[in-house]
Structure formats: C-alpha cells, structure tokens
Amino acid sequence: MLKPEIEDGEQTLADPQFRADVLAGLERRPRAIPARWFYDRRGSELFEDITNLREYYPTRTETAILERICPEVAEIAGRGRAVVEFGSGSSTKTPLLLRCTAPSAYVPIDISGDFLRESSRVLSQAFPDLLVLPFEADFMRPLALPHTVADVPKLGFFPGSTIGNMIPLMAVDLLRTMRASLGEGAMLLVGMDRIKDEATLVAAYDDEDGVTAAFNLNLLERINRELGGTIPVDAFRHEARWNDDRARIEMHLVAIRAVDFVVDARPFDLAAGESIHTENSHKYGSRDARILLRSGGWTPIHEWTDPDGLFALYLAEA
Ligand code: AVI
C-alpha cells in the first residue's frame, strides 16, 4: 500500500494512467476517481497515520487476531509452505506470520518496485535465513511465480481488508486470479472488515483529528501538482457515508460551493453539494465473506474474529 512515488513538491511526469483515470472520473456522473491514486508519498504517510488512529480499529484488531491465531494457522497449513503476500508487507503483520509459519520462502508481490525492494531488504535483515523473493507485478493479473517455489505449496496472505476496497465483482475476479497464481494445494489467509454499527464505521473513516479528511483531500493536491490542476482544495470537504444497500463505507469529496477549475488544460465545474466519489470500503458479515470466498474458487476452512466481532481473518483452501 505504501508506495513512495514522488517527493512533496517534486515535479514528475504524471503517470498516464493517473491522468486517464482522473479525467475520465471527473467527466463521468456520478464523478469518481479510483482509490489507488491516494497513495503518493504524502498519501502513504497519511494512511500510515490512519492505521494508528483511535477510531481506525481494523489494523490493531487484525494484528491482535493474527498474533493469537498464528500457531493455529501454522498447524492447519503445515510448515514449509511458501508465503505469498499480495502487497509488499510493510506492516507488523508480515513478520508475525513469517515467525510462526516458518515458511520455505517469502514472495511479496507489489506493483511498486522501489517499495518492494526496500521492504524486502528490511525483512531479509529481520529474517536472515529466509529466502525472500520480491516479485514486481500487478497481482490483479495471473502470475507465474518464481521457479524456485514452483513445486512448493503456497500460503497466500492478503491482510488489511484491502479486498474490501474492490466492488464484489472485482473481489471475486481477484480471488480467482489468486487461486490460479498460487496453484494446486494452495491456501489463502485473508482479512475482511465486518459490518457493524454505523457510528463506529463512519468514525473510522472520519476521525476527530481530520487525518482521514487530509488523506482524502490530498488526492486533489496530487491532481493539482501532477496534472496541472487548479482545483481550489479548500472548496471541498471530506465525507464518509455508510451505504447500507451495498454494505460499504464510501468516501467522497463534496464541493462546499460551486467551483470551476482546470485539470490537464480541461475545464470542469461542480455545483455546490456535488461530490467526487473516491473510495469504497466493503464490509462483510460471516456468511457474506464465505460466499465471496466460494465465488472466488476458495473453500473457507476456518474463520477467526476478535472478542467484539469487529474484524475477521479467513483461511481458505483451493
Ligand atoms: C487500504 N484500505 C483497506 C483502507 C480501508 O479501510 O478501506 C483504506 C482507508 N481509507 C480510509 N481509511 C482507510
């Protein structure tokens, strides 16, 4: 998740996909920009801050569950699997899993090569005897994993409820792709945030200190900096909404007043109250999660949660 793409204030050539997604997203109705573009350097730092917020329970809750259940995961999965992490494993969760599962190799997959190399270097220092095989790739596509682990059964690891940032159709596609990439006999350990009372959910995405607001608004700063935008950032406010119909938190940037601006020399205007939809974070009840896993070609074999039932980890087999 945390990808050092550009330094603050540094002028770089914009990613053509960023340009295309922003322009298309501002043109469509309702307006929407994919959440993946939150994570420039500043956005990654702000996300790191979010994970430590009092209101943002997912990170600490999932870490505590993992700490507790890890020996059990190791017993069910058996030792010596290759752990394949979808994302670079920058968190404290990866060392936890590596320590108790004693894998034959660790394969972190990430689209950002720089970040992947850096986090792999740090992990190799902490686990000098572990074979670390960083794999630079887009894990949304089927992958041929390194030869070295070709004949070793895999344990996929997808923590953080990142699966919740995809609409269910995409999540199912990703689960199927993971199954194909991980091969015969694979297992998958995946974290999903649970449906709970609306106040807790909204507070987690609209904290008192305004860190999540800054994270959301940073997208506009990034557009201004990288795409020659003139968006008046102070004319927007952050909003987190619970969409009960779709069981998801939505983040929006709402225009406080009528605004017009250019991005990449193209004019745009928003009426007061109009929003740009910037993120979905889907929440899954126990049955929903199991249906999702089965739709993605996985058989759920174990489910663990915290005492308050806020978050859940699922172990599934191919
Ligand atoms: C990365 N992802 C799982 C976070 C979430 O909870 O959906 C992103 C996030 N957005 C706002 N706060 C956290």
Boltz pocket constraint, residues with backbone or C-beta under 6 A from the ligand:
constraints:
  - pocket:
      binder: B
      contacts: [[A, 1], [A, 50], [A, 58], [A, 160], [A, 161], [A, 162], [A, 163], [A, 164], [A, 165], [A, 204], [A, 205], [A, 212], [A, 279], [A, 280], [A, 281]]
      max_distance: 6.0
